[in-house]
Amino acid sequence: MIVLLKISWLIASPTLKYRHEIDARLHRYQVPNDPGVYHGVGKEKDPQQTRQTQRLDKAINPLELILRTLRHYRIIAEYWPFTLKEFGVTRELAVVLRDASIAHSKAATSAKFLHPDISNRNIMFKRNAAGTVEGYLIDWDLSLDLTLAYVQSTEVQPERMGTWQFLSIRSVQMNETGKPLTQDRIDDVESVYHLMLWMALRYTAHELKSTALTYMLGENFDPIDKDPHVRRSNMESGVLNGEARFSNHGIRTVLRRMRFVLCQRYIDPQSVFEDDKEFEAQRKAAEVEKTEALKALDDCNWLPNLLNAALDDDKIDWECNKGHVNHVLV
């Protein structure tokens, strides 16, 4: 077994636990595909092992200078040889994300830890002797401890966590307080959708040319100064998926099934149809769709079950156009 020594600076907060303590609880509650941290050392009371940096609160108050304390931390962790983009065929991408979603679900419901950063950097995999892949959700350092009672204004989550490209639409929109909302389990589930869509656009076969692909990635995912309504519009309409015309049947099916349910978080039938009698039947049908979708998302196994169903369905063709494609961006 190969292990790594990782040295980092962690946010000092009474609600953020040491990484080895997080992993001990994950292991105790038998979270599958344990990320494998074997030892950790942190010295938060040693002044030479702490430092302060400015928190990025300019969007809330440009004149307010807030210092954030960081603590020096060392861990020994198991080494995972492959990053998410190194999948061999498209089906492997779905398998790795399925495994990560199972770990995420189990951690949130049993160990009561929420991983706030579902991203291409935090999902790794290994290839077994038989050639099959096994995915792992790693880097739980900023996990939200769900056993703690909290409100939006507390320091349970010192600031919005996660990778911008894959955060849920709800997480990137401001609420009445002017601050981002605290992420929840379903936000992380939505992040898996954004991540899979991004991975499919970057590394699977589709019909977008380089110029169009580069533009659409930028509009939907990349710059943090972009209007999140672009991402919301694509989520609600499926336009981005439709224009890409993904060549692999399996990827098309999974993305369609995920989007159809997740988009209901943002669709308001009353706002769309109002009280127009001509569309009363459509409004009622849309309300039923939304209710059923939100109920489905309440099930912590919704995403693993969806991915398992697509992977096990003989009528879904994962073989045609299955290869890894590294698209050139301009």
N, C-alpha and C positions, 0 to 999 in steps of 0.2 A: 504494500500500500504506500502511495506517495502522499505526503502531507505538506502543507504550506504554512509558513509563519507570516501572518498578516499583521502589520502595524498600522494603526489608523488613529484619527482624532474623532471621538464620538461626542455628540451633543450631551452636555451634562444637564440632566433633568431628573427630578424625583420620580417621574413616571416612566422614564426610559431605562430598562434593565440592561445589565451587561449581557453580551451576546451568549456567553457560556451558560448563563442562567436561563435565557430564553430557550436555548437548545436542550437544556436539561428538562424543561417542562414539555417541550415537543416530544422528547424521547419518552418521558413518563406517560404521556397520553397516546403513545404509539402512533404518532403522525408518520405516515408512510414516507419512504425516501428521505429519511432523516438527513439534514444537511451535513452532519458529521463534524461538529466542533468538539475537540477533545480537551482543550484547556484554555483558560483565559485569565489575563491579569490586567487590572486597571488600578491606577493610583490617583483617585480624584482629590485627595487631601494634600498631596504633595504639590507645592506651588510650582515646582519645576516640571510637573507632569500635566499642568493645565495651561490654557491660554484663552484669550478672548478675541472674538471677531465681531464685526458689525452684522446684525441681522438685517435682512433685506425687507424692511418695512416701508420702503419709499412709496409704494403704491397706496399705503394707508395714511402715512404722514411723512411727507418729504423732509420735514425739518426735525423729525424725531430720531435721535441716535440711540439705538438699543444694542447693548453688548451681549453677546451670546458666549457662554463658557463652554469650552471643549476640554475633554479629558483624554490623555494618552492611553491607548489600549492595545494589548497584544493578544492574539489568539493563534492556536494551532488548529488548522482545519483540513479536512480531507480535500484532495485535489480532484476536480472533475475535468476530464480531458477535452471535452467538446463544448463550444459555445453554440447557441441556438441556431446561428446562421450556417453552421457546418453540417446540417442535416443532409443526408444523401438523396433521399427521394421525398416527395411531398407528403406521403403518408406518415413518415417519421416525424415531420413537424407536428402533425396532429397528435401523434402518440406522446411526444414529449410534453406538449401543452396539456394533454389529458392528465398525465402523471402529475404535473405541477398543479393543476386545478384540484386534483384529489388531495394533495398535501395542503393546499390553501384552505380547502373546505374543512378538513379534519382539524387543522390548527385553529381555525376561527370558532368552530363549534365545540370542540373538546378541550383543547389546550387554552382557548380564549386568547389567542394572539392573532392580530390582523397584520398581514404583510402589506405595507402601503406602497410598495414600489414594484409592480408587475411590469417587467421590462425585458428587453433582449439581453441585458447584461446579467440579470438575476435568475435566468433559467438556463441551466446547463444540462448536459446529458453524458452518459457513458454508453459504450457499445459492448454488449455481452459476447461471450464466446460463440454463441449461436448466431450472432449478427444482429440480434434485436437491440433496440435502444430503450433506455430507461431515463426518464427526465427527473430533474431535481430543482426545487425552488430554493435558492440560496440567499445569503445576505439578509438575515432577519434583524439586523442591528437597530433599525428604527421602528420595529414592530410596535403597534398600538396594543397595550394591555387592556383587553376587554373586561377584565375583572374590576377595573377601576370605574367608579362613578365619575362622570365628567359632564361639563357643559361646554358650549362653543368657546367661551372666553378663557377656559383653563389652559394650563400648560401641558396637558396630556399629550398633545401633538404640538410641539413648540411652533411650528409653522407648517404650511402645506408640504407634505412629503410626496415623493414619487418623481417619475420621469415625465416631463410635460407631454411628449408625443403620445403617451399611452394613458394619461389620466382620463377618468370619466368626464363627460361633458358637465355633469353636476359639480365636479370638483374644480373645474377651471372657471366656472361662473361665480361672480360675487353675489352674496346675499344682501339682505337689508343692512347688516352691520358693516358692510364694506370689506369683510374678510371672507376667504374661501371657507366653504363648508368642511367640517370634519368628515373624512372618508369613512365609508362603511363597507361591509362585506360585498354588497352588490356593486359598489363602485369598482372594487377590485375585479369582480367578474366581468364587468364592462371593459376594464382595462385589458383583459385577455382578448376580447374581440378586437380592440384597436391594435393590439400587438400582432394578432394573427393577420389582420388586414395589411398592416405595414410589412410584415414578413412576406406575405403573398405577393405584394406589389414589388418588393425588392428582389425576391429570390425564387419566384415560380413563373411559369410561362403565362403570358397574357398578350393582349393586342396593343397596349399602349407603347408609343414610340418614346424615345429618350426625353425629348423636349417636353412632351405632355406629361410623362411620368414625373419628371423633376418638378414641374409646376404643381401638379396635384399633390405630391408629397409635401411640398412647401405650404400649400394652402391648407391642407387638412391636418398636418402633423407638426411641422418643425418650429417656425419662429414663435416665441412666446408672446410677441406683440400682435399676432394675428387674432382676428375676431373669432371667438369660439363658436359663433353662430354658423361658420362654414362647416365645422365638424358636426354640429347638430343637424344642419340641413342634409348633409350626406348620410348621417345616421338614419334620419327619418325617411328619406327618399330612396336610399340605395343607389343614387346616381353614380357615385364613384365606383362601386362594385360593377354596375352595369356597363360603364364605359370601359372598364378594364377588360371585361370578357375573359375571365380566368379560364385557362385551357384545361385545367384538371377538374374533373367532375367532383371529386371529393372535397376539394377546397371550396369550390363554388357552393356546394350543398351546405357545408358547415357554416360558412360565412352568412349564407342566406338565412339559415335556421336561427343562428345567434342574433343577427340583426333584427329579424322579424319580432322577436320577443323583447330585446333590449330597447328598441326604439320606442316602445310603448311607455317607457319612463318619461318621455318628453312630448308625447302627443296628447293634446287636450281636445277631445271630441267636441266639447261644448264650444270651445274657441273656434274650431273649424266650421261647425255647422250652425252654431248659435241656436235660435229657436225657429229656424226656417222649416215650415211644415212640409215643404217639398223634399226635405232631406231627413225627415224624422226617423225613417227606417234605417238609413245609413248611420245616423248618429247613434242610435241604440245599438246597432251592430258593432260600431267602433268602441262604444263603452264596454260591451261584453269582451271584445278582444283585449282591451286595456286591462280589465279586471282579471282575466285569465292569465295574461302575461305577468302581471305583478304577483299573482299567486304562485305562478311557476317559479319566479325568481326567489321567492321566500324559501323554496326548497334548496338547502345547501348542496344537494347532489344534482341540481339541474344541469350544470355545465358538464361535469364528468359523465352523466348519463347521456347527454346529447352527443358528446364526442364518442363515447362507447358505441352508441347506436349507429353512428355514421361509419365508424371503423369496422363494425361487425356486419354491416348490411351488404350482402352479395350483389345487390342491384346498384350499388354505388361504385363506380369505376375509379379506383385510385391508381391504376397502372398507366392509362393513356396520358401522355404529357406529364409524367411523374418527375422528370428530372429537375435538378437544382439549376437555376438560371441566375447568373450574376448580372443584372441589368446595369448598363452604363448611365450615369447621371451627368447632366451637362450644366 
